[in-house]
Amino acid sequence: MTDSGATLYGFDVAPATWRKSSSSAGEHECVEIADLADSRVAVRDSKRPEGKVLRFTGPEWAAFQAGLRAGTI
């Protein structure tokens, strides 16, 4: 499974532009995120870019980030 032309779980991540968090400081143990065409956010493990991808709606992603900032996640 790769993201070069692959459709994973019914959504296409091939055109995605992946980025790491600015707080990762170049470390290898982090996640990458990408904005998808359907206004969702995809998340993958930077160590296994060919692996599984999680997909969040905009409100789900905002709630996830709020939970991280509040320390509840």
TIRO-2110 file (N, C-alpha, C; in Angstrom, 1 decimal):
// TIRO-2110
0.8, -1.2, 0.0, N, 1, A
0.0, 0.0, 0.0, CA, 1, A
0.9, 1.2, 0.0, C, 1, A
0.8, 2.0, -1.0, N, 2, A
1.5, 3.3, -1.0, CA, 2, A
0.6, 4.4, -1.3, C, 2, A
1.0, 5.6, -1.1, N, 3, A
0.2, 6.8, -1.4, CA, 3, A
0.4, 7.4, -2.8, C, 3, A
1.2, 6.6, -3.6, N, 4, A
1.4, 7.1, -5.0, CA, 4, A
0.3, 6.6, -5.9, C, 4, A
-0.8, 7.3, -6.0, N, 5, A
-1.9, 6.8, -6.8, CA, 5, A
-2.9, 5.9, -6.1, C, 5, A
-2.6, 5.6, -4.8, N, 6, A
-3.4, 4.7, -4.1, CA, 6, A
-4.7, 5.3, -3.5, C, 6, A
-5.7, 4.6, -3.4, N, 7, A
-6.9, 5.0, -2.7, CA, 7, A
-7.0, 4.1, -1.5, C, 7, A
-7.0, 4.7, -0.3, N, 8, A
-7.0, 3.9, 0.9, CA, 8, A
-8.3, 4.2, 1.6, C, 8, A
-9.0, 3.1, 1.9, N, 9, A
-10.3, 3.2, 2.7, CA, 9, A
-11.3, 4.1, 2.0, C, 9, A
-11.3, 4.1, 0.7, N, 10, A
-12.3, 4.9, 0.0, CA, 10, A
-11.9, 6.4, -0.2, C, 10, A
-10.7, 6.8, 0.1, N, 11, A
-10.3, 8.2, -0.1, CA, 11, A
-8.9, 8.2, -0.7, C, 11, A
-8.7, 9.1, -1.6, N, 12, A
-7.5, 9.2, -2.3, CA, 12, A
-6.5, 10.1, -1.6, C, 12, A
-5.3, 9.6, -1.3, N, 13, A
-4.3, 10.4, -0.6, CA, 13, A
-3.1, 10.7, -1.6, C, 13, A
-3.3, 10.2, -2.8, N, 14, A
-2.2, 10.5, -3.8, CA, 14, A
-1.9, 12.0, -4.0, C, 14, A
-2.9, 12.8, -4.1, N, 15, A
-2.5, 14.2, -4.4, CA, 15, A
-2.2, 15.0, -3.1, C, 15, A
-2.2, 14.3, -2.0, N, 16, A
-2.0, 15.0, -0.7, CA, 16, A
-0.6, 15.5, -0.5, C, 16, A
-0.5, 16.7, 0.1, N, 17, A
0.8, 17.3, 0.5, CA, 17, A
0.9, 17.1, 2.0, C, 17, A
1.8, 16.2, 2.4, N, 18, A
2.0, 15.9, 3.8, CA, 18, A
3.0, 16.9, 4.4, C, 18, A
2.7, 17.2, 5.7, N, 19, A
3.6, 18.1, 6.5, CA, 19, A
3.7, 17.6, 7.9, C, 19, A
4.8, 17.9, 8.5, N, 20, A
5.0, 17.5, 9.9, CA, 20, A
4.8, 18.7, 10.8, C, 20, A
4.5, 18.5, 12.0, N, 21, A
4.3, 19.6, 13.0, CA, 21, A
5.5, 20.4, 13.1, C, 21, A
5.4, 21.7, 13.3, N, 22, A
6.6, 22.6, 13.5, CA, 22, A
7.2, 22.3, 14.8, C, 22, A
6.5, 21.6, 15.7, N, 23, A
7.1, 21.3, 17.0, CA, 23, A
7.8, 20.0, 17.0, C, 23, A
7.8, 19.3, 15.9, N, 24, A
8.5, 18.0, 15.8, CA, 24, A
10.1, 18.2, 15.8, C, 24, A
10.5, 19.4, 15.4, N, 25, A
12.0, 19.7, 15.4, CA, 25, A
12.8, 18.7, 14.7, C, 25, A
12.2, 18.2, 13.6, N, 26, A
13.0, 17.3, 12.7, CA, 26, A
13.2, 15.9, 13.3, C, 26, A
12.5, 15.6, 14.4, N, 27, A
12.6, 14.2, 15.0, CA, 27, A
11.9, 13.3, 14.0, C, 27, A
12.2, 12.0, 14.2, N, 28, A
11.6, 11.0, 13.3, CA, 28, A
10.3, 10.3, 13.9, C, 28, A
10.0, 10.6, 15.2, N, 29, A
8.8, 10.0, 15.8, CA, 29, A
7.7, 11.0, 15.9, C, 29, A
7.0, 11.2, 14.8, N, 30, A
5.9, 12.2, 14.7, CA, 30, A
4.9, 11.7, 13.7, C, 30, A
3.9, 12.5, 13.6, N, 31, A
2.9, 12.2, 12.6, CA, 31, A
2.9, 13.3, 11.5, C, 31, A
2.4, 13.0, 10.4, N, 32, A
2.2, 13.9, 9.3, CA, 32, A
0.8, 14.1, 9.0, C, 32, A
0.4, 15.3, 8.6, N, 33, A
-1.0, 15.6, 8.3, CA, 33, A
-1.0, 16.2, 6.9, C, 33, A
-2.2, 16.0, 6.3, N, 34, A
-2.5, 16.5, 4.9, CA, 34, A
-3.9, 17.0, 4.8, C, 34, A
-4.1, 18.1, 4.2, N, 35, A
-5.5, 18.6, 3.9, CA, 35, A
-6.0, 17.8, 2.6, C, 35, A
-7.1, 17.2, 2.7, N, 36, A
-7.7, 16.5, 1.6, CA, 36, A
-8.7, 17.4, 0.8, C, 36, A
-9.0, 17.0, -0.4, N, 37, A
-9.8, 17.7, -1.3, CA, 37, A
-11.3, 17.9, -0.7, C, 37, A
-11.7, 16.9, 0.1, N, 38, A
-13.1, 16.9, 0.7, CA, 38, A
-13.2, 17.7, 2.0, C, 38, A
-12.2, 18.6, 2.3, N, 39, A
-12.2, 19.4, 3.5, CA, 39, A
-11.9, 18.5, 4.8, C, 39, A
-11.3, 17.4, 4.6, N, 40, A
-11.0, 16.6, 5.7, CA, 40, A
-9.5, 16.6, 5.9, C, 40, A
-9.0, 16.1, 7.0, N, 41, A
-7.6, 16.0, 7.3, CA, 41, A
-7.2, 14.6, 7.5, C, 41, A
-6.1, 14.2, 6.8, N, 42, A
-5.5, 12.9, 6.9, CA, 42, A
-4.3, 12.9, 7.8, C, 42, A
-4.1, 11.8, 8.6, N, 43, A
-3.0, 11.7, 9.5, CA, 43, A
-2.3, 10.4, 9.3, C, 43, A
-1.0, 10.4, 9.3, N, 44, A
-0.2, 9.1, 9.1, CA, 44, A
1.0, 9.2, 10.0, C, 44, A
1.6, 8.0, 10.2, N, 45, A
2.8, 7.9, 11.0, CA, 45, A
4.0, 8.2, 10.0, C, 45, A
4.8, 9.2, 10.4, N, 46, A
5.9, 9.6, 9.5, CA, 46, A
7.0, 8.5, 9.3, C, 46, A
7.0, 7.5, 10.2, N, 47, A
8.0, 6.4, 10.1, CA, 47, A
7.4, 5.4, 9.1, C, 47, A
6.1, 5.4, 8.9, N, 48, A
5.5, 4.4, 8.0, CA, 48, A
4.5, 5.1, 7.0, C, 48, A
5.1, 5.9, 6.1, N, 49, A
4.2, 6.7, 5.2, CA, 49, A
3.3, 5.8, 4.3, C, 49, A
3.8, 4.5, 4.1, N, 50, A
3.0, 3.6, 3.3, CA, 50, A
1.9, 2.9, 4.1, C, 50, A
1.8, 3.2, 5.4, N, 51, A
0.9, 2.5, 6.3, CA, 51, A
-0.5, 3.1, 6.3, C, 51, A
-1.2, 2.8, 7.3, N, 52, A
-2.6, 3.2, 7.4, CA, 52, A
-2.7, 4.7, 7.6, C, 52, A
-3.8, 5.3, 7.2, N, 53, A
-4.1, 6.7, 7.3, CA, 53, A
-5.4, 6.9, 8.0, C, 53, A
-5.4, 7.8, 8.9, N, 54, A
-6.6, 8.2, 9.6, CA, 54, A
-7.2, 9.4, 8.9, C, 54, A
-8.5, 9.5, 8.9, N, 55, A
-9.1, 10.7, 8.3, CA, 55, A
-10.1, 11.3, 9.2, C, 55, A
-10.0, 12.6, 9.4, N, 56, A
-10.9, 13.4, 10.3, CA, 56, A
-11.7, 14.4, 9.5, C, 56, A
-13.0, 14.7, 9.9, N, 57, A
-13.7, 15.8, 9.4, CA, 57, A
-13.1, 17.1, 10.0, C, 57, A
-13.5, 18.2, 9.5, N, 58, A
-13.0, 19.5, 10.1, CA, 58, A
-13.4, 19.6, 11.6, C, 58, A
-14.6, 19.4, 11.9, N, 59, A
-15.0, 19.5, 13.4, CA, 59, A
-14.3, 18.4, 14.2, C, 59, A
-14.1, 17.2, 13.7, N, 60, A
-13.4, 16.2, 14.5, CA, 60, A
-11.9, 16.6, 14.7, C, 60, A
-11.3, 17.2, 13.7, N, 61, A
-9.9, 17.6, 13.8, CA, 61, A
-9.8, 18.8, 14.8, C, 61, A
-10.7, 19.7, 14.7, N, 62, A
-10.7, 20.9, 15.7, CA, 62, A
-10.9, 20.4, 17.1, C, 62, A
-11.8, 19.4, 17.3, N, 63, A
-12.0, 18.9, 18.7, CA, 63, A
-10.8, 18.1, 19.2, C, 63, A
-10.1, 17.4, 18.3, N, 64, A
-8.9, 16.7, 18.6, CA, 64, A
-7.8, 17.7, 19.1, C, 64, A
-7.6, 18.8, 18.3, N, 65, A
-6.6, 19.8, 18.6, CA, 65, A
-6.9, 20.5, 19.9, C, 65, A
-8.2, 20.8, 20.1, N, 66, A
-8.6, 21.4, 21.4, CA, 66, A
-8.3, 20.5, 22.6, C, 66, A
-8.6, 19.2, 22.4, N, 67, A
-8.3, 18.3, 23.5, CA, 67, A
-6.8, 18.2, 23.8, C, 67, A
-6.0, 18.3, 22.8, N, 68, A
-4.5, 18.3, 23.0, CA, 68, A
-4.1, 19.5, 23.7, C, 68, A
-4.6, 20.7, 23.3, N, 69, A
-4.2, 21.9, 23.9, CA, 69, A
-4.7, 22.0, 25.4, C, 69, A
-5.8, 21.4, 25.7, N, 70, A
-6.4, 21.4, 27.0, CA, 70, A
-5.8, 20.3, 27.9, C, 70, A
-5.0, 19.4, 27.3, N, 71, A
-4.4, 18.3, 28.1, CA, 71, A
-5.4, 17.2, 28.4, C, 71, A
-6.5, 17.1, 27.7, N, 72, A
-7.5, 16.1, 28.0, CA, 72, A
-7.3, 14.8, 27.1, C, 72, A
-6.4, 14.9, 26.2, N, 73, A
-6.0, 13.8, 25.3, CA, 73, A
-4.6, 13.4, 25.6, C, 73, A
END
